Each structure stands twice: as C-alpha cells, then as structure tokens.
Amino acid sequence: MVNLLLITQFRIISRLFTPTYGTHIMANVHFQSDYGYVILVGIGSAFMLVWKSLQVGKMRRKFKINYPIMYSADNELFNCYQRAHQNTLEVYPQFLFMLLVGGIQYPLLSATAGAVWIAGRIAYAKGYYTGDPEKRLEGGLHYIGQIALLGTTSAFAFRLLNWV
C-alpha cells in the first residue's frame, strides 16, 4: 500500500516537471510569412522609443536639467516631455509581449494594431509636448491598438488550450 502511494506521488510530481506534448509546440516553430510585419512593427516601436528619448535629452540640455534628476521641481514643460517618455516605458513590456505572442496566430491584425499603438503613442507625446498635459489625451488612439492586441493574444491562448 505504501509503495503504491509513493509511486502515485512520484507520477504526480514527475508530471509537473515533464513537458507535455499534445497541442504544444516543442522544438520546431513555424511562423507565417506575414509574421515579418510583426517583427517590423517591433523594430518601429524601438525607433519610437529612441525618438522619445532624444526629445527628453534635448529638453534636458535646453533647460539644464542634469541626471539623476528625473523630474524638475519648477519646469512643467520638461516634466511633460519626461512623462510622455516614461509613460510609454511603463507599458512597453506588455505591448511587446502582446504584439509578439498575438502575432503568432494573427500576424496582420497584430502588426496593424501595433502600428496603431505606435501612432497613438506618438500623438500622445506630441500632445504632451505642448506643455498642456490634457492634450496628451489626443493620443488615446493607442488604446484601440492595445485592446486589439489583448484580443489577439487572448484568442491565441484560448486556441492553445482548446477552449475555442
């Protein structure tokens, strides 16, 4: 009886650490050729981050705000530039995850949603760069891209789990 119990426990524990096969892709991953668009949008997003970083750098030089000062106590325009960049960095990991994972099943839709997200983030920054933080809301278009990416990533997960 004890041996049977130990064997059962061993099987349960070993299953936790054994890769499953079935619907999971193990070593060979085949991407649709349209996945190249997803990769290009990812590259484009990196250029957008560099552009925002350069904008903050220009403002640092213009207003003589040196590192490590993150925000100025008396320069709202600099703070708007810094905040536009920082806010994008706060959501960037989620964006990349959803773009790259959702794009596996829906490459064109994910690439389009990613491009919309980038355009929205640029409009968001341009609005912030006016010095009026309320104008950042003109870049709300990025939410449409983000919601679409959430949908493509969720749909891919549901398909892998055979929930749909």
Secondary structure, 3 states (H helix, E strand, C coil): CHHHHHHHHHHHHHHHCCCCCCCCCCCCCCCCCCHHHHHHHHHHHHHHHHHHHHHHHHHHHHHCCCCCCCCCCCCHHHHHHHHHHHHHHHHHHHHHHHHHHHHHHCHHHHHHHHHHHHHHHHHHHHHHCCCCHHHHHHHCCHHHHHHHHHHHHHHHHHHHCCCC
